[in-house]
C-alpha cells in the first residue's frame, strides 16, 4: 500500500482539487440551490459512485483505451454532452411550468434516487475524469509498495472521501440558498432557467474541451 506520507499528501491534493471550480461541484451547487440540501447530497453520492467506475477503470488499465483511441473518447464525450443538454431541457421545461404552481420553500424535486442516478451518469460519461485519474493517481504509487492496481484502488478511495467531504459541504451551502431562490414563483422560474443554462454551458465546455 502507499506510504502514509503519500496518502496524506494525496488527500490534501484531492481536497484542493475538489474545492477548485469544476463541472461536478457546479452541478452539486446548482441542484442544492434549486431543490435543497438533500438533493445536493443525493447528487454528491451519485458523483462519488461514478468515481468508483473511473478508479476501477484506471486500475484495470481500461482508461488507457480512451487515451489511445480518439474515437472512443469522442463518442463518450458526445454521450455526456447529450445527457447534459437533456438535463438543460428538463430544467427549462420545469422553469416554464412551475409558474402555474404555488410558491414553496423549495422547487419540486425530481426525486433523490433520480438525482443520484444523474450524478452517476454525469460523472461516468465524462472521459476526462478517467484520463485525469490515469495521469494523477500513478504519481502517488510505487512498485516497491505492492501491486499497482491495489494502490490505485486505495488512492481512488481516498479521493472519493475528499470529494464527499467537499461536495457535501457545497450541498449544505447550496441548501441554505434554496429558500431564497424559491421564495416566489418568479424566483423558481429564474432558478430553473439558470440551472438549464449551467447544464447547457457544461455540455458546450465538454464538447469544446
N, C-alpha and C positions, 0 to 999 in steps of 0.2 A: 504494500500500500504506500501511497505518497507520504513523505515525511511530514511531521506535524507543522513544521515551519512553512512548508509548501502549501498545506491545506489552509493555514491561517492567511497566508498571502493571497491565495486564490479566493478565499471567502471575502477578503477586503476588496479585491479587484471586482468580484462579482457584485458586491453591494454598489460600488461606484458605477458599474455598467448598468445596473438596474435603475439607479436614480437618473442616469442620463436620459434626456428626452428621446423617445423612440416610438414606433407604432404600437407596441404592446402596452406600454404604460399609458399612452394616449387613449387606447382602446378601453382600458380599465377605468380611467378617469371619466371618459365620456359616458360609459354605461352606469357608473355610480352616480354621476351628476344628473342623469336622466331618470334612472329608476331607483336610486337609493344605494346605500352601502352594501346590502345583501346581494344586490345584483352585481356590484363590483367585485365582491368576494367570490361569487359563483364564476364570474368571468376569469378571475385570477386563478382559481383552481383548474379551469379549463386550459388556460395558457401553460400552467405548470405541468399539467398532464401531457400537453403537446411536447414539452421539453423532454419528457421520458422517451418519446419516439426519436427525437433528434439525438439524444445521448446514446441510445441503443444503436442507431444507425451509424454513428461515428465509431462506436466500439466494435461494430461488425465490419466496418470499412465500406458500408453502403454509400455514405456521403461522398466518397471518392468518385462515385459514378457521376454525380452532379457536377463535380469539379472537372471531370474529363469529357463529359458529354453535354455540349451546349444545347442539344435538342431536348434532353431530359430536363435540364434546368429551366429552359424557356417554357416547356409545357406546364411544369408545376407552377411556374410564376404566373402564367395566364390563368390557371385554375384558381390560384389565390386571389388574383386581381378580380376575376369574375365573381368570386364569393363576396369580396368587399363591396363591389358595385351592387350586388343583390341586397346586402345589408343597407347600403345607402338608399336604395329604392324603398325598402321596408320603412326606413326612418322618415323619408319624405312622405310616404303614404300615411304613416301614423301621424305625422305633423299636420296633414290635411284633415284627417278625420277626428282628431282629438278636440277640435273646436266645437264639436257637437256634444261633448260630454261635460259634466260638471267638473269644476276645478277641484283638485285634490292635492294632498301634501306631496304626492309623488305620481308621476305619469304611470299609466298601466304597464306593468312589467310583462314581457313575453313569457316569463317563467324561468325559474332558476336553472332547471335542467336544460332548457333551450340556450340560455346564456352560457352555461358550462360547455355545451357542445360547440357553440360558436367560438369560444376561446380555443378549444382543441383544434377545430378546423382552421382558424386563422393562423395558429402557430405552426401546424403541420404543413400547411400549404405555402409556407414561406421558406424557400430553399436557402435563403441567405442565413437562416439560423443554423442549418446543418453545416454550411461552409464556414460559418463563424466558429462553431464548435470544433470543426476539423482543424482549424488554424489555432484556436485558443487553448483547448484542453491539453493537447500533447506537450505544450510548453511546460506543464507542471508535472509531467510524467518522467520516470526514469526506468530504463530496462533493469537496472540493478534492484529495483523495488518490487519486482514481481511482474506478472502478466500485464501488458499494457491495457488490454480490454477491461480488466478488473479496475485498474487505476482510473480509466476514463469513466467508467460507471460511477465510481466513488466521487470523482470530481463533478460529474453531472448532478449527483445528488446534492452536493454542497451548493452548486449553482442554483438548483431548484429551491433550496432552503433560503438562500439570499433573495431570490426573486419573489418567493412567497412573502417574505418579510417586507420588502419594499412595496410590492404591489398591494398587499393588504392595507398598509398604511395609506397608500394612494386611494384605495377604495373607501376607507373610512373618511378621508378628507373630502372626496367627491360626494359622499353621502351627506355631509354637512351642507353642501351646496344645493342638493336636490330640492329641499323645501323652498329655497329662494327662487330657483328657476321655475318651479312648478306651482307657484302660488296662484297663478291666474291662467286662464285659457290661452291668452296670448303668449304667456311665458312658456307654456307647454309646447305650443306650436313652434316657437322660435328654438326651443331646446332640441326638439326632434329634428328640425331642419339643420341646426348646427351640427348635430350628430351625423346627419346624412352627408353634409359637406366634409366632415372629418373622414368618414368611410371612403368617400369618393377621392379625397386627397391622398389617402393611404394607398388606394388602388393605383392611382397615377404614379405615385412615388415608387411603388413596387414594379410597375411596368417600365419606368424610365431608369430605375437603378441598375 
